[in-house]
């Protein structure tokens, strides 16, 4: 949200009350508390008829400092996210005559007494960032201010840049020269967020807009620290945009809470951040194989499915998982957990036959109950569906006719949903694609009285957790795997996540990668995307280039909207040797299968440390300034550099960092430290092995060898 008109003035209708002077400091229990007046007090009368801001600092874990800014403490606060504190951690707190200090080990907060307001976050090498003059504000919108109408119940973001609420709190943290900001969830625009306005508000907006399915109010910078704004509702970030020297974040209401997280490396920031919000779970080894889908609106039955599986085997394309998308259920019945009997008369037998072929099975679900579903009346009468303030069930026709929402704040409703899910798993389903979960209204009443704005994001967590818990219960820890679209902070606990509805173009392929890298820098360990794009029909060049990229991603799925994504559908029979989609799919699917031990080890590291499998260059080479803006290449695990080709011609530019690198395909050894321009056929791409790496490789005969870098 933008509240100012240039550097000196606020916008019309906005009253800005900034923390001006710390009048008192004290240690209260495990908190360092500062009382800040919103004007410099020169006489006793200046203490009257004016707000004061209470700022409390605490440390839940080594290297982490929590800041809470409150106007009226007694007002309801956004519940934020589940934070895991370290009970053994003992920070040092001091309130002196001139300043207060909270020492959290590798991070210290120093707040000065008096005026002007100044809060600094320091480490042994100096200051990470500071909150200075006019950076902490309580902003009131005066009557007649140009605000938009109240939220429609879904969007929750105004068009004027001002909040619909009467009051807001914001903080600004300084940006140094050359400091770059990353993260804020799966965002498809530039990887570096400087200069952007980012609204943390989950939306089903595809991959080509400013909206995102996975909004995470956490960022990290190349200065060596991270910041989590602990609000489950709408958070607005101005990243070096409204105030070009600052990152500003704003929330409606009477309180604002954020955590500063020390590094000094990006990997250490992610380690501490995922300790706070949860580590990515382990995923089963079979999940790293190739997933093939029925696609979205195509016609299919068991004969069609079998023909796809036979076709993959005949063409020597290893397949690990088969996925049934929406129409495994009857039209207008989503979600009722029932196989369409006209198309799948023997689901148990079909699933057993797929298992006999060595495949795992995934099916599509969402948390919406269509009015035609047999579960609608059952859920309505039992009170399991989200309601409006007048007691009626919340419904609309977008997506499914008359659809309602399962109220996962109701434990009985959650058990009801889970019991239906258990029937699916008993039939033989192995994995669940948890689609949707973003369009959650705010004009509703929740069973447990939750704040509707906060529930817009909390809902995806409760939804995915309900499904993930049943999968773990049925399959065991380390064997549960989702294919989830929506998430927020902490959602990394329940992998895997995929990138949503992209388009079948090279441009969309690149934006998908940017989204995955941004999500990786937001604490998510595993990520996938629809190979070839979801919307539209990719031309053969796009599909083949995307095959190489997709099969060198954490997880790999062939999925589309209106057409099948079997590789032979993209061949005409006149391709040069090694250049057909079938040959490319076979080559890279086998390559990925050979890397299974390596990927499992990288997944274990993600589980232990929060370090993602697909690693942005900035994460792995933080001291190399040449990688600061790179968003068209990445490391797969610790040792494989991948540069997807985003052109039909095969021309690709990429950067090879300092050190010796070995080409995976040619075994050529080169010295890095510069840019390379190459032209590749469809059967190769830049794939380099880092010096000193020993990569276990499974051969066609199942024996394990090594590739040494």
NUNU-254637 format. One record per residue (C-alpha): y, x, z; residue in three letters. Coordinates in steps of 0.05 Angstrom, whole numbers, plus 5000, padded with zeros to 4 digits. Layout:
REM NUNU-254637
YXZALA ...
REM end
This chain:
REM NUNU-254637
500050005000UNK 506950264983UNK 512350125033UNK 517950595012UNK 523150604957UNK 523651334942UNK 523951864995UNK 529551585039UNK 528950825037UNK 523850285051UNK 522549715004UNK 526549065012UNK 523648635067UNK 519949205102UNK 521949435171UNK 518950125186UNK 518250325259UNK 515951055261UNK 513351455320UNK 519551865336UNK 518752165404UNK 512852285451UNK 515452055518UNK 509252215558UNK 502452545553UNK 496452485598UNK 489052605601UNK 485551945615UNK 478052035622UNK 475552325556UNK 482052185519UNK 488652535510UNK 493851975507UNK 500852005479UNK 506051455486UNK 510851495428UNK 517351105424UNK 519650855357UNK 526551155367UNK 529151765402UNK 530951535472UNK 537951765490UNK 539451265545UNK 535350785587UNK 537350195545UNK 533750515486UNK 527150355519UNK 528249605514UNK 526549105459UNK 522949595416UNK 515549735400UNK 511950345427UNK 505750655395UNK 500050895438UNK 496151475407UNK 489551675438UNK 485452285417UNK 478152395433UNK 472352805405UNK 465552475393UNK 462353125368UNK 463753855358UNK 468853965304UNK 470853235301UNK 477152905330UNK 478452165333UNK 485551895331UNK 487051175349UNK 494050895339UNK 495550225372UNK 501449765374UNK 498649195416UNK 492249435449UNK 490048745469UNK 489448495397UNK 482848465360UNK 481049105325UNK 477149225262UNK 470149415287UNK 469650015241UNK 463050345226UNK 457250545270UNK 458951245296UNK 453751705326UNK 456852105383UNK 453952735413UNK 453152585487UNK 452453325503UNK 459153505471UNK 464653695521UNK 471553775491UNK 477154095530UNK 483353665541UNK 490053895568UNK 496753545577UNK 502154065590UNK 509654045597UNK 510954195523UNK 504653955488UNK 497753655494UNK 491553995465UNK 484553725450UNK 479754295435UNK 473454045400UNK 470654745385UNK 471854895312UNK 477654395310UNK 483654305355UNK 488953765358UNK 495753965383UNK 501053435397UNK 508153605419UNK 511953265474UNK 518853015455UNK 521952935386UNK 520552965329UNK 513452695326UNK 508453245308UNK 500953245310UNK 497253845281UNK 489853955268UNK 488054685272UNK 482355175267UNK 482055925281UNK 485056085213UNK 491055635220UNK 492754895208UNK 488454435166UNK 493553875163UNK 499253575203UNK 502252895218UNK 509752995220UNK 516352625221UNK 515851905195UNK 508351975184UNK 505951475236UNK 508950785224UNK 508550065246UNK 511049665188UNK 513248945193UNK 514448495134UNK 520648075147UNK 521047335129UNK 522447285055UNK 519247965038UNK 516247964968UNK 508947894988UNK 503547564948UNK 500046924968UNK 494446945018UNK 487947244990UNK 483846794946UNK 477846904990UNK 474747444948UNK 479847954923UNK 483748074987UNK 488648544953UNK 495648334933UNK 498948474867UNK 505648684896UNK 503249304932UNK 505048974999UNK 499948695047UNK 499047945058UNK 499048085133UNK 505548085173UNK 504548785200UNK 501249435180UNK 499850115210UNK 499750745169UNK 498951485178UNK 500652065132UNK 497152735133UNK 500253335098UNK 497653645034UNK 498754385024UNK 500354754960UNK 494254704914UNK 490554244962UNK 486053754925UNK 482853124950UNK 475752874933UNK 471252294954UNK 473251574972UNK 466551314946UNK 463751224877UNK 470051234835UNK 469751304760UNK 476751594746UNK 478752324755UNK 474552684807UNK 480852974839UNK 484352394873UNK 491352704878UNK 496452234848UNK 492151624855UNK 492750974893UNK 485750774918UNK 484150104949UNK 477850114992UNK 475149424973UNK 468249324942UNK 468448954876UNK 463948814817UNK 468449134765UNK 463949574723UNK 464850314714UNK 471050304670UNK 476250064720UNK 479650274784UNK 474849814822UNK 468450074853UNK 461849814879UNK 461550344934UNK 468150434970UNK 468050955026UNK 474451085066UNK 472751825072UNK 475652415035UNK 475153165039UNK 479653695011UNK 479054404986UNK 482954615048UNK 476454545088UNK 476653885126UNK 475153145117UNK 478152495141UNK 474451835155UNK 478751215166UNK 474450805212UNK 475950105186UNK 470749655153UNK 476049225121UNK 481249375068UNK 484250075071UNK 489550305021UNK 490251035004UNK 496251354971UNK 493752044954UNK 499752474940UNK 502651884903UNK 507751494944UNK 509352124984UNK 507152694940UNK 506453174999UNK 501952705038UNK 495552295039UNK 497651615066UNK 492751095090UNK 494550395113UNK 491049805147UNK 493449115165UNK 493948945238UNK 495449265304UNK 491149885306UNK 488950465261UNK 483250945276UNK 481251565238UNK 477052195248UNK 478852895225UNK 472653305210UNK 472554065207UNK 469054495156UNK 471155015137UNK 466554915076UNK 465454245041UNK 458054285058UNK 459754355132UNK 464553755127UNK 458953335097UNK 454153585151UNK 458853345206UNK 460752705170UNK 453452495159UNK 451952665232UNK 457252145250UNK 455351605200UNK 447951735188UNK 443652195147UNK 440551985081UNK 433351775093UNK 427552135060UNK 424951804997UNK 417851824971UNK 415752354921UNK 413851824869UNK 421051564867UNK 423252194830UNK 419151994769UNK 421751594710UNK 423150854722UNK 422650374663UNK 425649674667UNK 424649014631UNK 432349024623UNK 436648444643UNK 436547844595UNK 430748044550UNK 424447624542UNK 418247904573UNK 411547744603UNK 405548154625UNK 403648284552UNK 410548564538UNK 410448984601UNK 403549254584UNK 405849424513UNK 411549834542UNK 407050204589UNK 401850324535UNK 407350564489UNK 409851074539UNK 402751344551UNK 401251374476UNK 407551774465UNK 406252244523UNK 412252024564UNK 410552064639UNK 412351424675UNK 412651324751UNK 415550634765UNK 415949974728UNK 421749514746UNK 422248764737UNK 429348534731UNK 432247834746UNK 428047384703UNK 421547524739UNK 424146904776UNK 425646244743UNK 432546124714UNK 437445794763UNK 432745954821UNK 435446634842UNK 433746814896UNK 427346444915UNK 422247034916UNK 417546644869UNK 414746934804UNK 416046474745UNK 409146144738UNK 410146004664UNK 411046744650UNK 407147084705UNK 401346614725UNK 397647174762UNK 402847624795UNK 397947924846UNK 393048104791UNK 398548384747UNK 401248824803UNK 394149074818UNK 393149244745UNK 399749634745UNK 397550004808UNK 390850174775UNK 394850534722UNK 398150974774UNK 404850604773UNK 409350364828UNK 412849694820UNK 420149504834UNK 423248804831UNK 430348554830UNK 433548154886UNK 440347944909UNK 442947614973UNK 445246974939UNK 441546314942UNK 442645864881UNK 443145114893UNK 436945004850UNK 432845474893UNK 427945144940UNK 430845584994UNK 437845284989UNK 436444645028UNK 432045025077UNK 437545535090UNK 443045005094UNK 439344565144UNK 437445165187UNK 444545455188UNK 442446085151UNK 448046045098UNK 455246275106UNK 459945695121UNK 467245525112UNK 471745355170UNK 470344615162UNK 462844735171UNK 460944635099UNK 456845165062UNK 460945665022UNK 458945594948UNK 461445754879UNK 458645794808UNK 460246514791UNK 453546854776UNK 448846294798UNK 450345554797UNK 452345304866UNK 450345964898UNK 451046094973UNK 450546715016UNK 445246895067UNK 448847005134UNK 445847665156UNK 449947645221UNK 444947105242UNK 438547445267UNK 434446825249UNK 437246815178UNK 435647555171UNK 428447445194UNK 427846845146UNK 430047275087UNK 425547855109UNK 419447405116UNK 420147195044UNK 420847925025UNK 414548095063UNK 410647615018UNK 412948024958UNK 410748674990UNK 404048365008UNK 403148194934UNK 403948924917UNK 411349054905UNK 413249764925UNK 420849804917UNK 426749324915UNK 432949344872UNK 438349054918UNK 443448834868UNK 450348544882UNK 453248484953UNK 460548624932UNK 463547934921UNK 463747734993UNK 469047205010UNK 474147265067UNK 475546515075UNK 469046395113UNK 466346365184UNK 460646815203UNK 455046635252UNK 456847195301UNK 464447095295UNK 465447735255UNK 472247875226UNK 471747615153UNK 475648195123UNK 471248715157UNK 465048325136UNK 466948415063UNK 464249125070UNK 459549045129UNK 455648535089UNK 452749045041UNK 450349465100UNK 446948865134UNK 443848645068UNK 441049325049UNK 438849455121UNK 434948805123UNK 431049005060UNK 430349735079UNK 427449565147UNK 422049135116UNK 420249685067UNK 419650195123UNK 415549705164UNK 410749595106UNK 410550275074UNK 412550755130UNK 418451225141UNK 419751665081UNK 416351155035UNK 421850635033UNK 426450634973UNK 431750164949UNK 435550154884UNK 442149914912UNK 448849784878UNK 453749634934UNK 455150064995UNK 460450325042UNK 460950865095UNK 454050975125UNK 450450655067UNK 447551335050UNK 442351195105UNK 438750725057UNK 437651054989UNK 437451034929UNK 444050804899UNK 445450714825UNK 452050704788UNK 452549984765UNK 454549674699UNK 456550224651UNK 457350184576UNK 453250504520UNK 458251044500UNK 459451784512UNK 465851594548UNK 461951154597UNK 456751694605UNK 462152164629UNK 465251654675UNK 458451514705UNK 457652254722UNK 464552254754UNK 462451664797UNK 456152014819UNK 459752664836UNK 465052274875UNK 459651904913UNK 456152564928UNK 462652814959UNK 462652185002UNK 456152335038UNK 450852014992UNK 444752454980UNK 441452094921UNK 444251754859UNK 442151454793UNK 445051094733UNK 442750684674UNK 440451174620UNK 443750984554UNK 448650524588UNK 447749804611UNK 452549404568UNK 451549424492UNK 446549794450UNK 447250554449UNK 446850914383UNK 441151414380UNK 445652014394UNK 448451704458UNK 441551494481UNK 438452184469UNK 444052564502UNK 443752084561UNK 436152184567UNK 437252924581UNK 442652784632UNK 438952214665UNK 432452594672UNK 436153164705UNK 439252694757UNK 436752544826UNK 433351904803UNK 432151664732UNK 431850964704UNK 431650664634UNK 435249994639UNK 439749564595UNK 442848884589UNK 440748514526UNK 435849014495UNK 429749414515UNK 430750144531UNK 423950414507UNK 425351064470UNK 421850874405UNK 426850314395UNK 432050854379UNK 428051234326UNK 428051104251UNK 422451594233UNK 426752094195UNK 428752534254UNK 427753284251UNK 422153574292UNK 423753534367UNK 429853104355UNK 427052394361UNK 428451974422UNK 420951954437UNK 420452714435UNK 426852804477UNK 424252304529UNK 417552644532UNK 420553334538UNK 425353174594UNK 420752694631UNK 415653254633UNK 420953754655UNK 422953304712UNK 415753194732UNK 414753944734UNK 420754004781UNK 417953504832UNK 416854014888UNK 423854284878UNK 426853584880UNK 422953394941UNK 425554024976UNK 432653844955UNK 431553134982UNK 429253425048UNK 435653835052UNK 439653195038UNK 436052855095UNK 437153435143UNK 444253625126UNK 447453095083UNK 447953585025UNK 446653164962UNK 441453314909UNK 446653274853UNK 451953754877UNK 459053774850UNK 461254474832UNK 466754434885UNK 461454344938UNK 457254934918UNK 462755424897UNK 468755254942UNK 471755954936UNK 472055944860UNK 478655634838UNK 475955534767UNK 471454964790UNK 476854554825UNK 477454024771UNK 470554064738UNK 467253384731UNK 462653474670UNK 457353914703UNK 453753984769UNK 448154324806UNK 441553964812UNK 439254214879UNK 441554904901UNK 439555294839UNK 439854914773UNK 446454844736UNK 446554254689UNK 451954114637UNK 450553464600UNK 452653424528UNK 457652864515UNK 457952894439UNK 453552714380UNK 454853394348UNK 451953754408UNK 458254164422UNK 459354284497UNK 464254694538UNK 462354884609UNK 463755394662UNK 458655884689UNK 460656154758UNK 460356884777UNK 453457184785UNK 447357264741UNK 444356644709UNK 437856544671UNK 437356034615UNK 431755544630UNK 429655454557UNK 430756144527UNK 430156594589UNK 436556944568UNK 440157284627UNK 447757294627UNK 453357464675UNK 457556874695UNK 464856824711UNK 467456484649UNK 467255894601UNK 461955804547UNK 462055384484UNK 455255214453UNK 452054724405UNK 445554404426UNK 440253984392UNK 437953354427UNK 432153734458UNK 436454214500UNK 442754254540UNK 445854794583UNK 440854884640UNK 441555524680UNK 437855814740UNK 441856154794UNK 440656884810UNK 435456974864UNK 432556274858UNK 425056164861UNK 423555474834UNK 416555184842UNK 414154864777UNK 408154414768UNK 404554544703UNK 401054034658UNK 394454214693UNK 397454054762UNK 397754784783UNK 404155034816UNK 407655644787UNK 414655934795UNK 420956024755UNK 424756614782UNK 432256674770UNK 
REM end
